[in-house]
Amino acid sequence: MNPYTNDGSTTCTPKTTGVPNLPDSRVYQNPAIQSGSKCEQKGSSIPFTSVDAYFAILALVCGYLFVWLVNPLAILSPSSLGVGVTIFAICFDTTALLYMRKRAVSPPKSSYAWLILAMVSALYFALFSNGILKFFNLIFCVVVTAYWMAAACNSRLEPSLGRFVVPDLVDQLLQIPFFNISCAPKILRSTAGKNRKSKNMLAVGVGILVAVPLVLLVGALLTKADVTFARMVQKMTAEFGEHLLIILLRLLPAWLIGCYFFGMLYGNLQKRGVATRSKEQVDTGRERRRRLPAAMTVTILVLLSGVYVLFFAAQAATLFSAFTGVRPEGLTYAEYARQGFFELCEVATINLFVLGGVRLFTKRMEGRPVRPMIVFSVLISAETLLLIATALSKMVLYIQQYGLTLLRVYTSWFMVLLFVVFSIVIVAQFRTINLAKALVIAFSACFLILCYSNVDGLIARYNIDRYMDGTLNAVDLSALYTTPEASFPYVKALYQQTDDPDLREEIYRYWGDIQDDNRPFYEQNLEHFLVQKDTI
């Protein structure tokens, strides 16, 4: 029996699709007939079937899992993120795939690359403990998952990754979910009003709500009537009451987040709120931003290039001495390595924003930048590559003398990333390439390499090995306190090999009772688990 009946308030007709008439570039090309009739309430633009109702419930469950396992407040303390993020990602992605399958939507094969990338990002939380990388990786995972949704449901402005990646992400993270955020409660309310089983479930829920105050009242009276019963109730409710309060506090944010999730899923599959802008409109908006005369931006690039030429000329004698490991007279290695290093990093970053601004806001001739702008963009990019190489050579020299720290690793990684970006920018001036795709792939690869290199373990192993070899004068244990789980295996080896009593005492004082750190399962990871099985 069809759960939806025509009682005058609902019009039920079999439909082959709920997809509105949209431009071909934003409409999934092969929608199939859904099981059952598709019902649309009068005065409503939300068509649905029983499949949509079931997955609305699953989306709300995902919302609760997100609040429980990920915890939106964890962004304030990202080190608490753990295997719960991985579990949630698996649940959400599985729900999305099942929803697509039930709606007879076959994601393009190319979209699975984004799904794999999202899962690789989510797997990091189950393995490592670095809080800083967890913070940025959570953002990265959310963005990649949103783009996977766009690719899987063919909701992008163009069929492949390209210059519309930012508008596509804005649609997936803001436009589509919030446009459809009320769909889950409306569908569930309509379903509950027309389905006998749903009515029974609703009646059960109301009965529970009515019974709760009665049970509490009767229970309170019975506890006063019998001491033994009172003790039993107190023992049963001591821990249950605390957990119940936590569960109740999670329900409201879980409901809102679940509605957001379903809005994203339902909106993409129904193409509801998807085609709000066309490629032509986005391109028109970009052309309106390009108001700066080419003569003005070329002048800026010429002057900036001239400053770098003068800088290289003035520093010719000492600028590249770090490549050979020679420091200028009168300076220690620390003074020489620090001298101008962060300034060079800032200059490289400024150059990136300058070239990006020139590309975005300068008027073009026949759709192409003027030739002088191309020439000086290449020149500034090449000068920036030289600055980056100089800065990195100083950092290598500094690391050789004083070892690794998190700041040194992150700064070096950022400079390598800028080197890759400016190299791609230079290539793009001579060859027609998909610049947005190249930059996204480069950043994703560099970021995941940084995450999976186990930075904290790398630092501990490098510094301790060099200390034991005698090539490093001291090992700074305080630098390893941030993520003690990652450094534990190497610190344990140092504890077993060193004869320094002060060093052994410090190690034992900090790492000796690390196994006593009890956390909920969803905050744990592989590094934490292995530490629990080991001792100094």
Buried (B, 14 or more C-beta within 10 A) or exposed (E): EEBBEEEEEBEBEEBEBBBEEEEEEBBBEEBEEBEBBBBBBEEBEBBBBBBBBBBBBBBBBBBBBBBBBBBEEBBEEBBBBBBBBBBBBEBBBEBBBBBBEBBBBEBBEEBBEBBEBBBBBBBBBBBBBBBBBBBBBBEBBBBBBBBBBBBBBBBBBEEEBBBBBEBBBEBBBEBBBBBBBEBBBBBBBBBBBBBEEBEEEBEEEEEEEEEEEEEEEEBEEEBEEEEEEBEEBEEEEEEEEEEEEEEEEBEEBBBBBBBBBBBBBBBBBBBBBBBEBBBEEBEEEEEEEEEBEBEEBBEBBBEBBEEBEEBBEEEEEBBBBBBEEEBEEEEEBEEBBBBBBEEBBEBBBEBBEBBEEBBEBBBEEEEEBBEBBBBBBBBBBBBBBBBBBBBBBBBBBBBBBBBBBBEBBBBBBBBBBBBBBBBBBBBBBEEEEBBBBBBBBBBBEBBBEBBBBBBBBBBBBBBBBBBBEEEBEEBBBEBBEBBBBBBBBBBBBBBEEBEEEEBBEBBEEBBEEBBEEEEEEBBBBBBBBEBBEEEB
